[in-house]
């Protein structure tokens, strides 16, 4: 009987995998890849993810052309760690990226790390990134790797936010050269450069990887009147543009991104590049929801940016690939930003880095409706969390969160010597357990009712936690930021007073 069941199981698995294998054969021509990342875009900030007010016709149309993931997660609850995980496939705490990176900070993604762009460039892809970088302390620092050192042939970027606002920013660099003030709005500028690269700079004989990293809707926002006018006046005046309200400023900023994202997608089609291009659209974390920027929407998930509850890490995730990913589909497979590198490596026929353990896994199977097998649960490790839990894992419908022992790190403190001592000494402490299928808002802690499940997840979390904590490097103590850094860092701190 067992033999018959085994044979039946093998037959079923073979039937499932044969279509996948036949499709995988088509990957030999290696797709172009467009990765689009928004900044502080909440799960519910798009119409196609449930927003009743924000108008996003281009992203909605894009979602209808491919697969919309309902359980897509960022690699961390704020920007630098999330982007680190996305680029490397590794939990950012392993790399020592514990929090957002201020200008002049010693924190950076080290040259020894392998990024998506490095893998793809070595395998023959032409590579470019445009927008927000935030994987080092500044583009003026010669002792830290720049985007070109992490695999990008061409880049035009800001270290962190577009400043003084999204309108006429003055802090873009192109291939290491400061550009001064650029007229226009951030998403327009980023899209213009991306389209210019596609037409005038890239090598058309090679497949391409283009990383478009929009600043929207991160503060300090600014939007053209044609986007803010679409929303009724509501709330207090925006601190960045008193002629509009915070409601108009936030929603208009997302609509502005949506408009220029539409230009980007149409630009691909106009250049005949859309038919064999995989496009991934997502966000770096949940909505910020600050006092001057209060309108981000989590669609009911708990908390916001800066938290390991789902409101801080569950984000939009859409994949479109004509002829490969079925249009108009929805997928509830849990997927993380950590999965992007191994997924793209598989599609491009590249061996994954052998010297660095990856925390993500390929989700190519999910693109074709086949279940994804993971060696370890999805994992988050963020000691600067604004709420008590600092660590979380998800396995199937179950999510376990944990606090850590010792003095708690201030959410917006810099990574100083004292903080690093705390990080290295902290142990897992109190736990919470939720079933996300029945309790997506994480309200009903089932730790006592589901002790067997909890114990299994605690063991899994502990093993990963100790491995990540022990691998994390120690940074030099940062003593005196330059004025340029102080301008941004004081601004960010002021938002959270």
C-alpha positions as CSV (number, residue, x, y, z in Angstrom):
1,X,0.0,0.0,0.0
2,X,2.8,2.4,0.9
3,X,4.6,1.6,-2.3
4,X,1.5,2.3,-4.3
5,X,1.0,5.6,-2.6
6,X,4.6,6.5,-3.1
7,X,4.3,5.8,-6.8
8,X,1.1,7.8,-7.0
9,X,2.8,10.7,-5.3
10,X,5.8,10.5,-7.7
11,X,3.4,10.5,-10.6
12,X,1.5,13.6,-9.3
13,X,4.8,15.5,-8.6
14,X,6.0,14.6,-12.1
15,X,2.8,15.9,-13.7
16,X,3.1,19.1,-11.7
17,X,6.8,19.7,-12.6
18,X,6.7,18.8,-16.3
19,X,4.9,22.0,-17.3
20,X,7.3,23.9,-15.1
21,X,10.3,22.2,-16.7
22,X,9.1,22.9,-20.2
23,X,8.6,26.6,-19.3
24,X,12.0,26.6,-17.6
25,X,13.6,25.6,-21.0
26,X,12.3,28.9,-22.4
27,X,14.5,30.7,-19.8
28,X,17.6,29.7,-21.7
29,X,17.2,33.0,-23.7
30,X,17.4,34.8,-20.3
31,X,14.8,37.4,-19.7
32,X,15.4,41.1,-19.3
33,X,14.6,42.1,-15.7
34,X,13.0,45.3,-14.4
35,X,12.8,45.6,-10.6
36,X,10.7,48.5,-9.4
37,X,10.9,49.4,-5.7
38,X,8.7,52.1,-4.0
39,X,9.6,53.8,-0.7
40,X,7.2,53.6,2.3
41,X,4.3,52.4,0.0
42,X,1.9,50.6,2.3
43,X,0.1,47.4,1.5
44,X,-3.2,49.2,1.2
45,X,-1.9,52.3,-0.6
46,X,-2.8,51.0,-4.1
47,X,-6.3,50.7,-5.5
48,X,-5.5,47.1,-6.6
49,X,-4.7,46.3,-3.0
50,X,-7.8,47.8,-1.5
51,X,-7.3,51.6,-1.3
52,X,-10.7,53.3,-1.5
53,X,-9.3,56.7,-2.3
54,X,-5.8,56.6,-4.0
55,X,-6.0,56.6,-7.7
56,X,-3.4,54.2,-9.3
57,X,-4.7,53.3,-12.7
58,X,-1.3,52.3,-14.2
59,X,-0.2,50.0,-11.3
60,X,-3.8,48.5,-11.4
61,X,-3.5,47.9,-15.1
62,X,-0.1,46.4,-14.6
63,X,-1.4,44.0,-11.9
64,X,-4.1,42.8,-14.2
65,X,-1.4,41.8,-16.7
66,X,0.3,39.4,-14.3
67,X,0.3,38.0,-10.8
68,X,-0.6,39.9,-7.6
69,X,0.8,38.4,-4.4
70,X,-1.4,38.8,-1.3
71,X,1.4,37.7,1.1
72,X,4.4,39.5,-0.2
73,X,6.9,40.8,2.5
74,X,9.8,43.2,2.6
75,X,13.1,41.9,4.0
76,X,12.9,44.4,7.0
77,X,10.6,47.1,8.4
78,X,12.6,50.1,7.2
79,X,14.6,51.2,4.2
80,X,18.3,50.3,4.4
81,X,17.9,46.8,5.9
82,X,15.0,46.0,3.5
83,X,17.1,47.1,0.4
84,X,20.1,45.1,1.7
85,X,18.0,42.0,1.9
86,X,16.5,42.6,-1.5
87,X,19.9,43.0,-3.2
88,X,21.7,40.2,-1.4
89,X,19.1,37.5,-0.5
90,X,20.4,37.6,3.0
91,X,18.9,38.8,6.3
92,X,20.3,42.3,6.6
93,X,21.3,41.8,10.3
94,X,23.8,39.2,9.0
95,X,25.5,42.0,7.1
96,X,25.4,44.5,10.0
97,X,22.7,46.7,8.4
98,X,20.6,47.1,11.6
99,X,18.7,50.3,10.7
100,X,18.5,53.1,8.1
101,X,21.9,54.4,7.1
102,X,22.6,58.1,7.9
103,X,24.9,60.1,5.7
104,X,28.5,59.5,6.7
105,X,27.6,56.4,8.7
106,X,30.2,53.6,8.6
107,X,27.4,51.1,7.9
108,X,27.4,49.8,4.4
109,X,27.0,46.7,2.3
110,X,30.5,45.3,2.2
111,X,32.3,44.5,-1.1
112,X,32.4,40.9,0.0
113,X,28.7,40.6,-0.4
114,X,27.2,39.5,-3.7
115,X,24.3,41.4,-5.0
116,X,21.7,40.6,-7.7
117,X,23.5,43.1,-10.0
118,X,26.9,41.5,-9.5
119,X,25.6,38.1,-10.3
120,X,23.8,39.3,-13.4
121,X,26.6,41.5,-14.7
122,X,29.2,38.6,-14.4
123,X,26.8,36.4,-16.4
124,X,26.6,38.9,-19.3
125,X,23.7,41.3,-18.3
126,X,23.9,45.0,-18.8
127,X,23.0,46.6,-15.4
128,X,21.7,49.9,-14.2
129,X,20.1,51.4,-11.1
130,X,18.2,54.7,-10.8
131,X,16.7,56.3,-7.7
132,X,17.3,55.8,-4.0
133,X,20.3,53.7,-3.1
134,X,20.7,53.8,0.7
135,X,23.2,50.9,1.0
136,X,26.1,53.1,2.2
137,X,26.7,56.3,4.1
138,X,27.4,58.5,1.1
139,X,28.5,58.7,-2.5
140,X,31.4,60.9,-1.6
141,X,33.1,58.3,0.6
142,X,36.0,56.5,-1.2
143,X,36.2,53.8,1.5
144,X,32.7,52.5,0.9
145,X,31.5,50.6,-2.2
146,X,29.3,52.5,-4.6
147,X,26.6,51.1,-6.8
148,X,29.2,50.3,-9.5
149,X,31.1,48.3,-7.0
150,X,28.0,46.2,-6.4
151,X,27.4,45.3,-10.0
152,X,25.8,48.3,-11.7
153,X,27.4,49.4,-14.9
154,X,25.4,52.6,-14.8
155,X,23.8,54.4,-11.9
156,X,22.1,57.7,-11.1
157,X,21.0,57.9,-7.5
158,X,20.6,59.6,-4.1
159,X,22.2,58.3,-1.0
160,X,18.8,58.4,0.9
161,X,15.8,60.7,0.3
162,X,15.5,63.2,-2.5
163,X,16.2,66.6,-0.8
164,X,15.2,69.3,0.0
165,X,12.0,67.6,-1.3
166,X,10.9,65.5,-4.3
167,X,10.7,68.8,-6.2
168,X,13.9,70.0,-7.8
169,X,16.2,67.7,-5.8
170,X,19.8,68.6,-5.5
171,X,21.4,65.4,-4.2
172,X,21.5,63.1,-7.2
173,X,24.8,61.6,-8.4
174,X,25.4,59.9,-11.8
175,X,28.3,57.4,-11.8
176,X,29.9,59.2,-8.9
177,X,29.5,62.8,-10.2
178,X,27.2,65.2,-8.3
179,X,24.5,66.6,-10.6
180,X,23.4,69.6,-8.6
181,X,19.8,70.7,-8.7
182,X,17.6,68.9,-11.3
183,X,14.4,70.4,-12.4
184,X,11.3,68.3,-11.9
185,X,9.9,65.8,-9.5
186,X,11.7,62.7,-8.2
187,X,9.6,60.0,-10.0
188,X,9.7,61.9,-13.2
189,X,13.5,62.3,-12.9
190,X,14.0,58.7,-12.1
191,X,11.8,57.6,-15.0
192,X,13.4,60.0,-17.5
193,X,16.9,58.5,-16.6
194,X,15.6,54.9,-16.8
195,X,14.2,55.5,-20.3
196,X,17.3,57.3,-21.4
197,X,19.4,54.4,-20.3
198,X,17.2,51.9,-22.2
199,X,17.4,53.9,-25.4
200,X,20.9,55.5,-25.4
201,X,23.2,53.9,-22.9
202,X,22.6,50.1,-22.5
203,X,24.2,47.5,-24.7
204,X,21.3,46.2,-26.9
205,X,23.3,43.0,-27.5
206,X,22.9,41.9,-23.9
207,X,19.9,41.2,-21.7
208,X,19.4,43.9,-19.1
209,X,18.8,44.3,-15.4
210,X,17.3,47.7,-14.5
211,X,16.6,48.5,-10.9
212,X,14.2,51.5,-10.6
213,X,14.0,52.7,-7.0
214,X,11.4,55.4,-6.6
215,X,11.4,57.8,-3.6
216,X,7.6,57.9,-3.4
217,X,5.9,58.3,-1.0
218,X,8.7,58.8,1.5
219,X,9.1,62.2,3.1
220,X,9.9,65.0,2.3
221,X,7.3,64.6,-0.5
222,X,6.3,67.1,-3.2
223,X,3.9,66.5,-6.0
224,X,2.8,68.4,-9.1
225,X,-0.6,70.1,-8.9
226,X,-2.1,67.8,-11.5
227,X,-1.9,65.0,-9.1
228,X,-2.8,66.7,-5.8
229,X,-5.9,68.3,-7.3
230,X,-7.6,64.9,-7.7
231,X,-8.1,64.6,-4.0
232,X,-10.5,66.6,-1.9
233,X,-9.0,68.9,0.7
234,X,-8.9,67.2,4.0
235,X,-6.7,67.5,7.1
236,X,-4.0,70.0,8.0
237,X,-1.6,71.7,5.6
238,X,1.4,69.7,4.4
239,X,4.7,70.8,6.0
240,X,6.4,70.5,2.6
241,X,3.8,72.4,0.6
242,X,1.2,74.4,2.7
243,X,-0.9,75.0,-0.4
244,X,-2.1,71.4,-0.1
245,X,-3.2,69.3,2.8
246,X,-1.4,66.2,4.1
247,X,-4.1,64.1,2.5
248,X,-3.6,65.6,-0.9
249,X,0.2,65.5,-0.5
250,X,0.4,61.8,0.3
251,X,-2.2,60.5,-2.1
252,X,-1.0,62.9,-4.9
253,X,2.5,61.6,-4.4
254,X,1.4,58.0,-5.0
255,X,-0.6,59.1,-8.0
256,X,2.5,60.9,-9.3
257,X,4.6,57.7,-8.9
258,X,1.8,55.8,-10.7
259,X,1.8,58.1,-13.6
260,X,5.5,57.9,-14.2
261,X,5.5,54.1,-13.6
262,X,3.0,54.0,-16.4
263,X,5.5,56.0,-18.6
264,X,8.2,53.4,-17.7
265,X,6.0,50.5,-18.7
266,X,4.9,52.2,-21.9
267,X,8.5,53.0,-22.7
268,X,9.4,49.4,-22.5
269,X,6.6,48.6,-25.0
270,X,7.6,51.5,-27.3
271,X,11.1,50.1,-27.5
272,X,9.9,46.5,-28.1
273,X,11.4,45.3,-24.8
274,X,8.3,44.1,-23.0
275,X,7.8,40.6,-24.5
276,X,10.7,39.0,-22.7
277,X,11.0,41.2,-19.7
278,X,10.1,40.1,-16.2
279,X,8.9,43.1,-14.2
280,X,8.6,43.0,-10.4
281,X,6.9,45.8,-8.5
282,X,7.1,46.1,-4.7
283,X,7.9,48.4,-1.7
284,X,10.7,48.5,0.8
285,X,8.4,48.5,3.9
286,X,5.0,49.4,5.3
287,X,3.7,53.0,5.4
288,X,5.4,55.6,7.6
289,X,2.3,57.2,9.1
290,X,4.1,60.1,10.9
291,X,2.6,63.2,12.3
292,X,3.2,65.2,9.2
293,X,2.6,62.3,6.8
294,X,-0.4,60.4,8.4
295,X,-2.3,58.9,5.5
296,X,-0.5,55.6,4.7
297,X,-2.8,52.6,4.8
298,X,-1.9,49.0,5.9
299,X,-5.3,47.5,4.9
300,X,-5.9,46.5,8.5
301,X,-2.6,44.8,9.2
302,X,-1.1,45.6,12.6
303,X,1.3,48.6,13.1
304,X,3.3,50.3,10.3
305,X,6.9,51.0,9.2
306,X,9.4,50.2,11.9
307,X,7.5,47.2,13.3
308,X,7.8,43.4,12.8
309,X,4.1,43.0,12.8
310,X,2.6,42.6,9.3
311,X,1.7,46.3,8.9
312,X,5.5,47.1,8.9
313,X,6.6,44.3,6.5
314,X,3.7,43.1,4.3
315,X,3.8,45.1,1.1
316,X,2.5,45.1,-2.5
317,X,4.1,42.5,-4.7
318,X,3.3,42.1,-8.4
319,X,5.1,40.1,-11.1
320,X,4.4,40.5,-14.9
321,X,6.1,38.4,-17.6
322,X,4.2,38.0,-20.9
323,X,3.8,34.5,-22.0
324,X,5.1,33.1,-18.7
325,X,3.1,34.4,-15.8
326,X,-0.6,34.1,-16.3
327,X,-2.4,37.4,-16.5
328,X,-5.0,38.4,-13.9
329,X,-3.9,35.9,-11.3
330,X,-3.7,36.2,-7.5
331,X,-1.3,34.1,-5.4
332,X,-1.3,33.7,-1.6
333,X,2.2,32.1,-1.4
334,X,4.3,33.9,1.2
335,X,7.1,35.6,-0.6
336,X,9.9,37.8,0.8
337,X,12.2,40.4,-0.7
338,X,15.0,37.9,0.3
339,X,13.6,35.6,-2.4
340,X,14.3,38.0,-5.3
341,X,18.0,37.2,-5.7
342,X,17.7,33.4,-5.8
343,X,14.6,33.7,-8.1
344,X,16.4,35.9,-10.6
345,X,19.5,33.7,-10.4
346,X,17.4,30.6,-11.3
347,X,15.7,32.4,-14.2
348,X,19.1,33.6,-15.6
349,X,20.7,30.2,-15.2
350,X,23.3,31.5,-12.6
351,X,24.7,29.6,-9.7
352,X,23.9,31.3,-6.4
353,X,26.8,32.5,-4.2
354,X,28.5,29.6,-2.5
355,X,30.4,31.5,0.1
356,X,27.4,33.3,1.6
357,X,24.4,31.5,3.1
358,X,21.1,32.8,1.6
359,X,18.0,33.3,3.7
360,X,15.7,33.5,0.6
361,X,14.7,30.8,-1.8
362,X,13.6,30.8,-5.5
363,X,9.9,31.4,-6.0
364,X,10.0,30.6,-9.8
365,X,7.5,27.8,-9.0
366,X,5.0,30.2,-7.6
367,X,5.0,32.1,-10.9
368,X,3.4,29.0,-12.4
369,X,1.1,28.1,-9.6
370,X,3.3,25.4,-8.1
371,X,4.0,25.3,-4.3
372,X,7.3,26.7,-3.1
373,X,9.5,24.6,-0.8
374,X,11.5,26.4,1.8
375,X,14.5,25.1,3.8
376,X,13.8,27.6,6.6
377,X,10.8,29.9,7.5
378,X,10.6,33.5,6.4
379,X,12.7,35.5,9.0
380,X,12.9,39.1,10.2
381,X,15.5,40.5,12.7
382,X,15.2,44.1,13.6
383,X,16.4,45.2,17.0
384,X,15.4,48.8,16.3
385,X,11.7,47.9,16.1
386,X,9.3,50.5,17.6
387,X,7.2,47.8,19.3
388,X,8.4,45.1,21.7
389,X,8.9,42.2,19.2
390,X,12.3,42.4,17.4
391,X,12.3,39.0,15.7
392,X,9.7,37.2,13.6
393,X,9.3,34.1,11.5
394,X,6.5,32.9,9.3
395,X,5.9,29.2,8.4
396,X,2.7,28.5,6.5
397,X,-0.1,30.4,8.2
398,X,1.8,30.7,11.5
399,X,3.8,33.7,12.6
400,X,5.9,33.8,15.7
401,X,7.3,37.0,17.1
402,X,9.9,37.4,19.9
403,X,11.2,40.2,22.2
404,X,14.9,40.2,23.1
405,X,16.7,40.6,26.5
406,X,18.7,43.6,27.6
407,X,18.3,47.3,27.2
408,X,16.2,48.2,24.2
409,X,17.7,50.2,21.3
410,X,16.0,53.5,20.5
411,X,14.2,53.1,17.1
412,X,16.0,56.1,15.5
413,X,19.4,56.0,17.2
414,X,22.5,55.6,15.2
415,X,24.5,52.3,15.4
416,X,27.0,53.3,18.1
417,X,29.3,51.1,20.1
418,X,26.8,50.6,22.9
419,X,24.1,49.5,20.5
420,X,26.4,46.9,18.9
421,X,27.2,45.5,22.4
422,X,23.5,45.2,23.0
423,X,22.9,43.5,19.7
424,X,25.6,40.9,20.3
425,X,24.4,40.1,23.9
426,X,20.6,40.0,23.3
427,X,18.8,36.6,23.6
428,X,15.2,35.7,22.6
429,X,12.8,36.3,25.4
430,X,9.0,36.6,25.2
431,X,7.0,35.1,22.3
432,X,3.7,35.7,20.5
433,X,2.0,33.3,18.1
434,X,-0.6,34.2,15.5
435,X,-2.5,32.3,12.8
436,X,-2.5,34.8,9.9
437,X,-5.2,32.9,7.9
438,X,-7.7,33.3,10.7
439,X,-6.2,36.4,12.4
440,X,-4.4,38.6,9.8
441,X,-4.5,41.6,12.2
442,X,-2.4,39.6,14.8
443,X,-4.8,40.3,17.7
444,X,-5.2,36.8,19.2
445,X,-2.0,35.4,20.7
446,X,-2.3,31.6,20.5
447,X,1.0,30.8,22.3
448,X,-0.7,29.0,25.2
449,X,-3.3,27.2,23.0
450,X,-0.9,26.0,20.4
451,X,2.1,25.0,22.5
452,X,3.4,22.2,20.2
453,X,3.4,24.5,17.1
454,X,4.9,27.3,19.2
455,X,7.7,25.1,20.5
456,X,8.6,23.9,17.0
457,X,8.7,27.5,15.7
458,X,10.7,28.7,18.8
459,X,13.4,26.1,18.1
460,X,13.5,27.1,14.4
461,X,13.7,30.8,15.3
462,X,16.4,30.3,17.9
463,X,18.6,28.5,15.4
464,X,18.3,31.2,12.8
465,X,18.6,34.0,15.3
466,X,21.8,32.8,16.9
467,X,23.4,32.2,13.5
468,X,22.4,35.7,12.2
469,X,23.4,37.5,15.5
470,X,26.8,35.8,15.6
471,X,27.6,36.6,12.0
472,X,26.7,40.2,12.2
473,X,29.8,42.4,12.0
474,X,30.9,45.3,14.4
475,X,31.2,48.7,12.9
476,X,33.7,51.5,13.8
477,X,32.2,54.0,16.2
478,X,30.7,57.0,14.3
479,X,31.7,60.3,15.9
480,X,31.2,63.4,13.8
481,X,28.9,63.5,10.8
482,X,29.4,66.2,8.2
483,X,26.9,69.0,7.7
484,X,25.3,67.2,4.7
485,X,24.6,64.3,7.0
486,X,23.3,66.5,9.8
487,X,20.9,68.1,7.4
488,X,19.1,64.8,6.7
489,X,19.6,63.1,10.0
490,X,18.1,66.1,12.0
491,X,15.2,66.2,9.6
492,X,14.4,62.5,10.0
493,X,14.6,62.7,13.8
494,X,12.3,65.7,13.8
495,X,9.6,63.7,12.1
496,X,9.3,61.3,15.1
497,X,9.3,63.8,18.0
